[in-house]
């Protein structure tokens, strides 16, 4: 499955637009992750635990979107956009990642 942020696939013609597909992932953080991120905020540096959580959320959202495109018989998803939200606050922080695109069938 080809997944691209562009509106076309270079060298391929889009034969049919099958509809908008999306995938979402809501990932909870935890007290220890938040505590270490707060320390990083003070002393500087990268928050590796949050980076890995963000990567996992992106991978999950994209995989869900691709699965929905496959169910429609798509060869590709074009115009992919990733959206990020932080939900909650204090000790109940959650990260939401949404992946949206257009499922298409490519000419062979």
C-alpha distances in whole Angstrom, upper triangle without the diagonal:
4,6,10,13,14,15,14,12,14,15,13,15,14,15,15,15,14,16,15,14,15,15,18,20,24,25,29,31,34,38,37,34,36,39,38,36,39,41,38,39,42,42,39,36,33,32,30,29,28,26,24,24,23,20,19,19,17,14,15,15,11,11,13,11,8,10,12,9,8,12,12,10,8,5,5,8,11,14,13,16,18,21,23,27,29,31,35,37,39,38,36,33,29,26,24,20,19,15,15,13,13,10,10,10,11,14,14
4,6,10,11,12,10,8,11,13,11,13,12,14,15,14,14,15,15,14,15,16,19,21,24,26,29,31,34,38,37,34,36,39,37,35,38,40,37,38,41,41,38,35,31,31,29,29,28,25,24,24,22,19,20,20,16,15,16,15,12,12,14,12,9,12,13,11,11,15,14,13,9,7,4,6,8,11,11,14,16,20,22,26,29,31,34,36,39,38,36,33,29,26,24,20,18,14,14,12,11,10,10,10,10,13,14
4,7,9,10,10,9,12,15,13,15,13,16,16,14,14,14,13,12,12,13,16,18,21,23,26,28,31,35,35,31,33,36,34,32,35,37,34,34,38,38,35,32,29,28,26,27,25,22,22,22,19,17,17,17,13,12,14,13,9,10,12,10,8,12,13,10,12,15,15,14,11,9,6,5,6,8,7,10,12,16,19,22,25,27,31,33,36,35,33,30,26,23,20,17,15,11,11,9,10,9,10,12,12,16,17
4,5,8,8,8,10,13,13,14,13,16,16,15,16,15,14,13,14,15,17,19,22,24,28,29,32,36,35,32,33,36,35,32,35,37,34,34,37,37,34,31,28,28,27,27,25,22,22,22,19,17,19,18,14,14,16,14,11,13,15,12,11,15,15,13,15,18,17,17,13,12,8,6,5,6,6,9,11,15,18,22,25,27,31,33,36,36,33,30,27,23,21,17,15,11,11,9,10,11,11,14,13,17,18
4,7,9,10,12,15,15,16,15,18,18,15,17,16,14,13,14,15,17,19,22,23,27,28,32,35,35,31,32,35,34,31,33,35,32,32,35,36,32,30,27,27,26,27,24,22,22,22,19,17,19,18,14,15,17,15,12,15,16,13,13,17,17,15,17,20,19,19,16,15,11,8,6,4,4,7,9,13,16,20,23,25,29,31,34,34,32,29,26,22,19,16,14,11,10,8,10,12,13,16,16,19,21
4,6,7,9,13,13,13,13,16,16,14,16,16,15,15,16,18,20,22,25,27,31,32,36,38,38,35,35,39,37,34,37,39,35,35,38,39,35,33,30,30,30,30,28,25,26,26,22,21,23,22,18,19,21,18,15,18,19,16,16,19,19,16,19,22,20,20,16,15,11,9,6,5,7,10,13,16,19,23,26,29,33,34,37,38,36,32,29,26,23,19,17,14,12,10,11,12,13,15,14,17,19
4,7,10,12,12,11,10,13,13,11,14,13,13,14,16,18,21,24,27,29,32,34,38,41,41,37,38,41,40,37,39,41,39,38,41,42,38,36,33,33,33,33,31,28,29,28,25,24,25,24,20,21,22,19,17,19,20,16,16,19,18,16,18,21,18,18,15,14,11,9,5,5,8,11,15,17,21,24,28,30,34,36,39,40,37,34,31,27,24,21,18,15,13,9,9,11,10,13,13,15,18
4,6,9,8,8,7,11,12,11,14,15,15,16,18,20,23,26,29,31,35,36,40,43,43,39,40,43,42,39,42,44,41,40,44,44,40,38,35,35,34,35,33,30,30,30,27,25,27,25,22,22,23,21,18,20,21,17,16,20,19,16,18,20,18,17,14,12,9,9,6,8,11,14,17,20,24,27,31,33,37,39,42,42,40,37,33,30,27,23,21,17,15,12,10,11,10,11,10,12,15
4,6,5,7,8,11,13,13,15,16,17,17,19,21,24,26,30,31,35,36,40,43,43,39,40,44,42,39,42,44,41,41,44,44,41,38,35,35,34,35,33,30,30,30,27,25,26,25,22,21,23,21,18,19,21,18,16,19,19,16,17,20,18,17,13,11,8,9,8,10,12,15,18,22,25,29,32,34,38,40,43,43,41,37,34,31,28,24,22,18,17,13,12,12,10,11,9,11,12
4,6,8,10,14,16,16,19,20,20,21,23,24,27,29,33,34,38,39,42,46,45,42,43,46,44,41,44,45,42,42,46,45,42,39,36,37,35,36,34,31,31,32,29,27,28,28,24,24,26,24,21,22,24,21,19,23,23,19,20,24,22,20,16,14,12,13,11,13,15,18,21,25,28,31,35,37,41,43,46,46,43,40,37,33,31,27,25,21,20,17,16,16,14,14,11,12,13
4,7,10,13,16,17,20,21,22,23,25,27,30,32,36,37,41,42,46,49,48,45,46,49,47,45,47,49,46,46,49,49,45,42,39,40,38,39,38,35,34,35,32,30,31,31,27,27,29,27,23,25,26,23,21,24,24,21,21,24,22,20,17,14,13,15,14,16,18,22,25,28,31,35,38,41,44,46,49,49,47,43,40,37,34,30,28,24,23,19,18,17,15,14,10,10,11
4,7,9,12,14,16,18,19,20,23,25,28,31,34,36,40,41,45,48,48,44,45,49,47,45,48,49,46,46,50,49,46,43,40,40,39,39,38,35,34,35,32,30,30,30,26,26,27,25,22,23,24,21,19,21,21,18,18,21,19,17,14,11,11,13,12,15,17,21,24,27,30,34,37,39,43,45,48,48,46,42,39,36,33,29,27,23,21,17,15,14,11,10,7,7,8
4,6,9,11,14,16,18,20,22,25,28,31,35,37,40,42,46,49,49,46,47,50,49,46,49,51,48,48,51,51,48,45,42,42,41,41,39,36,36,36,33,31,32,31,28,27,28,26,23,24,25,21,19,22,21,17,18,21,18,16,13,11,11,13,12,15,17,21,24,27,31,34,38,40,43,46,49,49,46,43,40,36,33,30,27,23,21,17,14,13,10,9,6,5,8
4,6,7,10,13,15,16,19,22,26,28,32,34,38,40,44,47,47,44,45,48,47,45,47,49,47,46,50,50,47,44,41,41,40,40,38,35,35,34,32,30,30,29,26,25,26,24,21,22,22,19,17,19,18,14,16,18,15,13,10,10,9,11,10,13,15,19,22,25,29,32,35,37,41,43,47,46,44,41,37,34,31,27,24,21,18,14,11,10,7,6,5,6,9
4,7,10,13,15,17,21,23,27,30,34,36,40,42,46,49,50,46,47,51,50,47,50,52,49,49,53,53,50,47,44,44,42,42,40,38,37,37,34,32,32,31,28,27,28,26,23,23,23,20,18,20,18,15,15,17,14,12,10,10,11,13,13,16,18,22,25,28,31,34,38,39,43,45,49,48,45,43,39,36,33,29,26,23,20,16,13,11,7,6,5,5,9
4,6,9,12,14,18,21,24,28,31,34,38,40,44,47,48,45,45,49,48,46,48,51,48,48,52,52,49,47,43,43,41,41,39,37,36,35,33,31,31,29,27,26,26,24,21,22,21,18,16,18,16,13,14,15,11,10,9,10,11,12,12,14,17,20,23,26,29,32,35,36,40,43,46,46,43,40,37,34,30,27,24,21,18,14,10,9,6,5,7,8,12
4,6,9,11,15,18,21,25,28,31,35,37,41,44,45,42,42,46,45,43,45,48,45,45,49,49,46,44,41,40,39,38,36,34,34,33,30,29,29,27,24,24,24,21,19,20,19,15,15,16,14,11,13,14,10,11,9,11,10,10,10,12,14,17,20,22,26,28,32,33,37,40,43,43,40,37,34,31,27,24,21,18,14,11,7,6,5,7,9,11,15
4,7,9,13,16,19,23,26,29,33,35,39,42,43,40,41,45,44,42,44,47,45,44,48,49,46,44,40,39,38,37,35,33,33,31,29,28,27,25,23,22,22,19,17,18,16,13,13,14,11,8,10,10,7,8,7,10,10,10,11,13,14,17,20,22,25,27,31,31,35,38,41,41,38,35,32,29,26,23,19,16,13,11,7,5,5,7,11,13,16
4,6,10,13,17,20,23,27,30,33,36,40,41,38,38,42,42,39,42,44,42,42,45,47,44,42,38,37,36,35,33,31,31,29,27,26,26,23,21,21,20,17,16,17,15,12,12,13,10,9,12,11,8,11,10,12,11,10,11,12,13,15,17,19,22,24,28,28,32,35,38,38,35,32,29,26,23,20,16,14,11,8,6,6,7,10,14,17,20
4,7,10,13,17,20,23,27,29,33,36,38,35,35,39,38,36,38,41,39,38,42,43,40,38,35,34,33,32,29,28,28,26,23,23,23,20,18,19,18,14,13,15,13,9,11,13,9,8,12,12,10,13,11,14,12,9,10,10,10,11,14,15,18,20,24,25,28,31,35,35,31,29,25,23,19,17,13,11,7,6,4,6,9,13,15,19,22
4,7,10,14,17,20,24,27,30,34,35,32,32,36,36,33,36,39,37,36,40,41,38,36,33,31,30,29,27,25,25,23,21,20,19,17,15,15,14,11,10,11,9,6,8,9,6,6,10,10,9,12,10,13,11,8,10,11,9,11,12,14,17,19,22,23,26,29,33,32,29,27,23,20,17,14,11,8,6,6,6,6,10,13,16,20,22
4,7,10,13,17,20,23,26,30,31,28,29,32,32,30,32,35,33,33,36,38,35,33,30,28,27,26,23,22,22,20,17,17,16,13,12,13,11,8,8,10,7,5,8,9,7,9,12,12,12,15,13,15,13,10,12,11,9,10,10,11,13,15,18,19,23,26,29,28,25,23,19,17,13,11,7,5,4,6,9,10,13,16,19,23,25
4,7,10,13,17,20,23,27,28,25,26,29,29,27,30,32,31,30,34,35,33,31,27,25,24,23,20,20,19,16,15,14,13,10,9,10,8,5,6,7,5,4,8,9,8,10,13,13,14,16,15,17,15,12,14,14,11,11,10,11,12,14,17,17,21,23,26,26,22,20,16,14,11,8,6,5,7,9,12,12,16,19,21,25,27
4,7,10,13,16,20,23,24,22,22,26,26,24,26,29,28,28,31,33,30,28,25,23,22,20,18,17,17,14,12,13,12,8,9,10,7,5,8,9,7,8,11,12,11,14,16,16,18,20,19,20,18,15,17,16,13,12,10,9,10,11,13,14,17,20,23,22,19,16,13,11,7,6,4,6,9,12,15,16,20,23,25,29,31
4,6,10,13,16,20,21,18,19,23,23,21,23,26,25,25,29,30,28,26,23,20,19,17,15,15,14,11,10,11,9,5,7,9,6,5,9,10,9,10,13,14,14,17,18,19,21,23,22,23,21,18,20,19,15,14,11,11,10,10,12,12,15,18,20,19,16,14,10,8,6,5,7,9,12,15,18,19,23,25,28,31,33
4,7,10,13,17,18,16,16,20,21,19,21,24,23,23,27,28,26,25,22,19,18,16,13,15,14,10,10,12,10,7,10,12,9,9,13,14,12,14,17,17,18,20,22,22,24,26,25,27,24,22,23,22,18,16,13,12,10,9,9,9,12,14,17,15,12,10,7,6,4,7,9,12,15,18,22,23,26,29,31,35,37
4,7,10,13,15,12,13,17,17,16,18,21,20,21,24,25,24,22,19,16,15,12,11,12,11,7,8,11,9,7,10,12,10,11,14,15,14,16,19,19,20,23,24,25,27,29,28,29,26,24,25,24,21,19,15,14,11,11,10,10,12,13,15,13,11,9,6,5,6,8,11,14,18,21,24,25,29,31,33,37,39
4,7,10,12,10,11,14,15,14,16,19,19,19,22,24,23,22,19,16,15,12,11,13,12,9,11,13,11,10,14,15,13,14,18,19,18,20,23,23,24,26,28,28,30,32,31,32,30,28,29,28,24,22,18,17,14,12,10,9,10,11,12,10,8,6,4,6,9,12,15,18,21,25,28,29,32,35,37,41,42
4,7,8,6,7,10,11,11,13,15,15,16,19,21,20,19,16,13,13,9,8,11,11,8,10,13,12,11,15,17,16,17,20,21,21,23,25,26,27,29,31,31,33,35,34,35,32,30,31,29,26,23,20,18,15,13,10,11,11,10,11,8,7,6,6,8,11,13,17,20,23,27,30,31,35,38,39,43,44
4,6,5,6,9,10,11,12,14,15,16,19,20,20,20,17,14,14,10,10,14,13,11,14,16,15,15,18,20,19,20,23,24,24,26,28,29,30,32,34,34,36,38,37,38,36,33,34,33,29,27,23,22,18,17,14,13,12,11,10,7,8,8,9,11,15,17,21,24,27,31,34,35,38,41,43,47,48
4,6,5,6,9,10,10,12,14,15,17,19,19,19,18,14,15,12,12,16,16,14,16,19,18,18,22,23,22,24,27,28,28,30,32,32,34,36,37,38,40,42,41,41,39,37,38,36,33,30,26,24,21,19,15,15,13,11,9,6,8,9,11,14,18,20,24,27,30,34,37,38,42,45,46,50,51
4,5,5,6,8,10,11,12,14,16,17,17,17,15,12,13,10,11,14,14,13,16,18,18,19,22,23,23,24,27,28,28,31,33,33,34,37,38,39,41,43,41,42,39,37,38,37,33,31,27,25,22,20,17,18,16,14,12,10,12,12,14,15,19,21,25,28,31,35,38,39,42,45,47,50,51
4,5,5,6,9,10,11,12,14,15,15,14,12,9,9,6,7,11,11,10,12,15,15,15,18,20,20,21,24,25,25,28,30,30,32,34,35,36,38,40,38,38,36,34,34,33,29,27,23,22,18,17,15,16,15,13,12,10,11,10,12,13,16,18,22,24,28,31,35,36,39,42,43,47,48
4,6,5,6,9,10,10,13,14,14,15,13,10,12,9,9,12,13,12,14,17,17,17,19,22,21,22,25,27,27,29,31,32,33,35,37,38,39,41,40,40,37,35,35,33,30,27,23,21,18,16,13,14,13,10,9,7,10,8,11,12,16,18,22,25,28,32,35,37,40,43,44,48,49
4,5,5,6,9,10,11,13,14,14,14,11,13,11,11,15,16,15,17,20,20,20,23,25,25,26,29,30,30,32,34,35,36,39,40,41,43,45,43,43,41,38,39,37,33,31,27,25,21,20,17,17,16,13,10,9,12,12,14,16,20,22,26,28,32,35,39,40,44,47,48,52,53
4,5,5,6,9,10,11,11,11,10,8,10,9,10,13,14,14,16,18,19,19,22,23,24,26,28,29,30,32,34,35,36,38,39,41,43,44,42,42,39,37,38,36,32,30,26,25,21,20,17,19,18,16,14,13,15,14,16,16,20,22,26,28,32,35,38,40,43,46,47,50,51
4,5,5,6,9,10,10,10,9,6,9,8,8,10,13,12,13,16,17,18,20,22,23,23,26,27,28,30,32,33,34,36,38,39,41,42,40,40,37,35,35,33,30,27,23,22,18,17,15,16,16,14,12,12,14,12,14,14,18,19,23,25,29,32,36,37,40,43,44,48,49
4,5,5,7,9,10,11,11,9,12,12,11,14,16,16,17,20,21,21,23,25,26,26,29,31,31,32,35,36,37,39,41,42,43,45,43,43,40,37,37,35,32,29,26,24,20,19,16,17,16,13,11,12,14,13,15,16,20,22,25,28,31,34,38,40,43,46,47,51,52
4,5,5,6,8,10,11,9,12,12,13,15,17,17,19,21,22,23,25,27,28,29,31,33,34,35,37,38,40,41,43,44,46,47,45,45,42,40,40,38,34,32,28,26,23,22,19,21,20,17,15,15,18,16,19,19,23,24,28,31,34,37,41,42,45,48,49,53,54
4,5,5,5,6,7,6,10,11,11,13,15,16,16,19,21,21,23,25,26,27,29,31,32,33,35,36,38,39,41,42,44,45,43,42,39,37,37,35,32,29,26,24,21,21,18,21,20,18,16,17,19,17,18,18,22,23,26,28,32,35,38,40,43,46,46,50,51
4,6,5,8,9,8,12,13,12,14,17,17,17,20,22,22,23,26,27,27,29,31,32,33,35,37,38,39,41,43,44,45,43,43,40,37,36,34,31,28,25,23,20,19,17,19,19,16,15,16,18,16,18,18,21,22,26,28,31,34,38,40,43,46,46,50,51
4,6,9,11,11,15,16,16,17,20,20,21,23,25,25,27,29,30,31,33,35,36,37,39,41,42,43,45,47,48,49,47,47,43,41,40,38,35,32,29,27,24,23,20,22,21,18,17,18,21,19,21,21,25,26,29,32,35,38,42,44,46,49,50,54,55
4,7,10,11,14,16,16,17,20,21,21,23,25,26,27,29,31,32,33,35,37,38,39,41,43,44,45,47,49,50,47,47,44,41,41,39,36,33,30,28,25,25,23,25,24,21,20,21,23,21,23,23,26,27,31,33,36,39,42,44,47,50,50,54,55
4,7,9,12,14,14,15,18,19,19,21,23,24,24,27,29,29,30,33,34,35,36,39,40,41,43,45,46,47,44,43,40,38,37,35,32,30,27,26,23,23,21,24,24,21,20,21,23,21,22,21,24,25,28,30,33,36,39,41,44,47,47,50,51
4,7,9,12,12,12,15,17,16,18,20,22,22,24,26,27,28,30,32,32,34,36,38,38,40,42,43,44,42,41,38,35,35,33,30,28,25,24,21,22,21,23,24,22,21,22,23,20,21,20,23,23,27,28,31,33,37,39,41,44,44,47,48
4,6,9,9,8,11,13,13,14,17,18,18,20,22,23,24,26,28,29,30,32,34,35,36,38,40,41,38,37,34,32,32,30,27,25,22,21,19,19,18,21,22,20,20,20,21,18,19,17,20,20,23,25,28,30,34,35,38,40,41,44,45
4,6,6,6,9,10,11,12,14,16,17,19,20,21,23,24,26,27,29,30,32,33,35,37,38,39,37,36,34,31,31,30,27,24,21,20,17,17,16,18,19,17,17,17,18,15,16,14,17,18,22,23,27,29,33,34,37,40,40,44,45
4,5,5,6,9,10,10,12,14,15,16,18,20,21,22,24,26,27,28,30,32,33,35,37,37,35,34,32,30,30,29,26,24,20,20,18,19,17,20,21,20,19,18,19,17,16,15,18,18,21,22,26,28,32,33,36,38,39,42,43
4,5,5,6,9,10,11,12,14,15,17,18,20,21,23,25,26,27,29,30,32,33,35,36,34,34,32,30,30,29,26,24,20,20,17,17,16,18,18,17,17,16,16,14,14,13,16,16,20,22,25,28,32,33,35,38,39,42,43
4,5,5,6,9,10,10,12,14,15,16,18,20,21,22,24,26,27,29,30,32,33,35,33,33,30,27,28,27,23,21,17,16,13,14,12,14,16,15,15,14,14,11,11,10,13,13,17,19,22,25,29,30,33,36,37,41,42
4,5,5,6,9,10,11,12,14,15,17,18,20,21,22,24,26,27,28,30,32,33,31,30,27,25,26,24,21,19,16,16,13,14,14,17,19,18,19,18,18,15,14,11,13,13,16,18,21,24,27,28,31,34,34,38,39
4,5,5,6,9,10,10,12,14,15,16,18,20,21,22,24,26,27,29,31,31,29,29,27,25,26,25,21,20,16,17,15,16,15,18,20,19,20,19,18,15,14,12,14,13,16,17,21,24,27,28,31,33,34,37,38
4,5,5,6,9,10,11,12,14,15,17,18,20,21,23,24,26,27,29,31,29,29,26,24,25,24,21,19,15,15,12,13,12,14,16,16,17,16,15,12,10,8,10,11,14,16,20,22,26,27,30,32,33,37,38
4,5,5,6,9,10,11,12,14,15,17,18,20,21,23,24,26,28,29,27,27,24,21,22,21,17,15,12,12,9,11,11,14,16,17,18,17,16,13,11,8,9,8,11,13,17,19,23,24,27,30,31,35,36
4,5,5,6,9,10,11,12,14,15,16,18,20,21,22,24,26,27,25,24,22,20,21,20,16,15,12,13,12,14,15,17,20,20,22,21,20,16,14,11,12,10,12,13,16,19,22,23,26,28,29,32,33
4,5,5,6,9,10,10,12,14,15,16,19,20,21,23,25,26,24,24,22,20,21,21,17,16,13,14,13,15,15,17,19,20,22,20,18,16,13,11,11,10,12,13,17,19,22,23,26,28,29,33,33
4,6,5,6,9,10,11,12,14,15,17,18,20,21,23,25,23,23,21,19,20,19,15,14,11,11,10,11,12,14,17,18,20,19,17,14,11,8,7,6,9,10,14,17,20,21,24,27,28,32,33
4,5,5,6,8,10,11,12,14,16,17,18,20,22,23,21,21,18,15,17,16,12,11,8,9,9,12,14,16,19,21,23,22,20,17,14,10,9,6,8,8,11,14,17,18,21,24,25,29,30
4,6,5,6,9,10,11,12,14,15,16,18,20,21,19,19,17,15,17,17,13,13,11,13,13,16,17,19,22,24,26,24,22,19,16,13,12,9,10,10,13,15,18,18,20,23,24,27,28
4,6,5,6,9,10,11,12,14,15,17,19,20,19,19,17,16,18,18,14,14,12,13,13,15,16,18,20,23,25,23,21,18,15,12,11,9,9,9,13,15,18,17,21,23,25,28,29
4,6,5,6,9,10,11,13,14,16,17,19,17,18,16,13,15,15,11,11,9,10,11,13,15,16,20,22,25,24,21,18,15,12,9,6,6,6,9,11,14,15,18,21,23,27,28
4,5,5,6,9,10,11,12,14,16,17,15,15,12,10,12,13,9,10,9,11,13,16,18,20,23,25,28,27,24,22,18,15,12,9,8,6,8,10,13,13,16,18,20,23,25
4,5,5,6,9,10,10,12,15,15,14,14,13,11,14,16,12,14,12,15,16,18,20,22,25,27,29,28,25,23,20,17,15,12,11,9,11,12,14,13,16,18,20,23,24
4,5,5,6,9,10,11,13,15,14,15,14,12,15,16,13,14,13,14,16,18,20,20,24,26,29,27,24,22,19,16,14,11,10,9,10,12,13,13,16,18,20,24,25
4,5,5,6,9,10,11,13,11,13,11,9,11,12,10,11,11,13,15,17,20,21,25,27,30,29,26,24,20,18,14,12,9,7,7,8,10,9,13,15,18,21,23
4,5,5,6,9,10,11,9,10,8,7,11,13,11,13,13,16,18,21,23,25,28,31,33,32,29,27,23,20,18,15,12,10,10,9,10,9,11,13,15,19,20
4,5,5,6,9,10,10,11,11,11,14,16,14,16,16,18,20,22,25,25,29,31,34,32,29,27,24,21,19,16,14,12,12,12,13,11,13,14,17,20,21
4,5,5,7,9,9,12,11,10,13,15,13,15,16,18,20,22,24,25,28,31,34,33,30,28,24,22,19,16,13,11,11,11,11,9,12,13,16,20,21
4,5,5,7,5,8,8,7,11,13,12,15,16,18,21,23,26,27,31,33,36,36,32,30,26,24,21,18,15,12,11,9,8,5,8,10,13,16,18
4,5,5,5,7,9,9,13,16,15,18,19,21,24,26,29,30,33,36,39,37,34,32,28,26,23,20,18,15,14,13,12,8,10,10,13,16,17
4,5,7,10,12,12,16,18,17,20,21,23,25,27,30,30,33,36,39,38,34,33,29,27,24,21,19,16,15,14,13,10,12,12,15,18,19
4,6,9,11,11,14,17,16,19,21,23,25,28,30,31,34,37,40,39,36,34,30,28,25,22,19,17,15,13,11,8,9,9,13,16,17
4,7,9,11,14,17,17,20,22,25,28,30,33,34,37,40,43,42,39,37,33,30,27,24,21,18,17,15,12,8,8,7,10,13,14
4,6,7,10,14,14,17,19,22,25,28,31,32,36,38,41,41,37,35,31,29,25,22,19,16,14,12,9,6,5,5,8,11,13
4,7,10,14,14,18,20,23,26,29,32,33,37,40,42,42,39,36,33,29,27,23,21,17,16,13,11,8,6,5,6,9,10
4,6,10,10,14,16,20,23,26,29,31,34,37,40,39,36,34,30,27,24,20,18,14,13,10,8,6,5,7,7,11,12
4,7,7,10,13,16,19,22,26,27,31,34,37,36,33,31,27,24,21,17,14,11,9,6,5,4,6,9,10,14,16
4,5,9,12,15,19,22,26,28,31,34,37,37,34,31,28,24,21,18,15,11,9,6,5,7,7,10,11,14,17
4,6,10,13,17,20,23,26,29,32,35,35,32,29,26,23,20,16,13,10,8,5,6,9,10,14,14,18,20
4,7,10,13,17,20,22,26,28,32,32,29,26,23,19,16,13,10,7,5,4,7,10,12,15,16,20,22
4,7,10,13,17,19,23,25,28,29,26,23,20,17,14,10,8,6,5,6,10,13,15,19,20,23,26
4,7,10,14,16,20,22,25,25,23,19,16,13,10,7,6,5,7,9,13,15,18,21,23,26,28
4,7,11,13,17,19,22,23,20,17,14,11,8,6,5,7,8,11,15,18,21,24,26,30,32
4,7,10,13,15,18,19,17,13,11,7,6,5,7,9,12,15,19,21,24,28,29,33,35
4,6,10,12,15,16,14,10,8,6,5,7,9,12,14,18,21,24,27,31,32,36,38
4,7,8,11,12,10,7,6,5,6,9,12,15,18,21,25,27,31,34,36,39,41
4,7,10,11,8,6,5,6,7,11,13,17,19,23,26,28,32,35,37,41,43
4,7,8,6,5,6,9,11,14,17,20,23,27,30,32,36,39,41,45,47
4,6,5,5,8,10,13,16,19,23,26,29,33,35,38,42,44,47,49
4,6,6,10,13,16,19,22,26,29,33,36,38,42,45,47,50,52
4,6,9,12,16,19,22,26,29,33,36,38,41,44,46,50,51
4,6,10,13,16,19,23,26,30,33,34,38,41,43,47,49
4,7,10,13,17,20,23,27,30,32,36,39,41,44,46
4,7,10,13,17,20,23,27,28,32,35,37,41,42
4,7,10,13,17,20,24,25,29,32,34,38,39
4,7,10,13,17,20,22,26,29,31,35,36
4,7,10,14,17,19,22,25,27,31,33
4,7,10,14,16,19,22,24,28,30
4,7,11,12,16,19,21,24,26
4,7,10,13,16,19,22,25
4,7,9,13,15,19,21
4,6,10,12,16,19
4,7,10,13,16
4,6,10,13
4,7,9
4,6
4
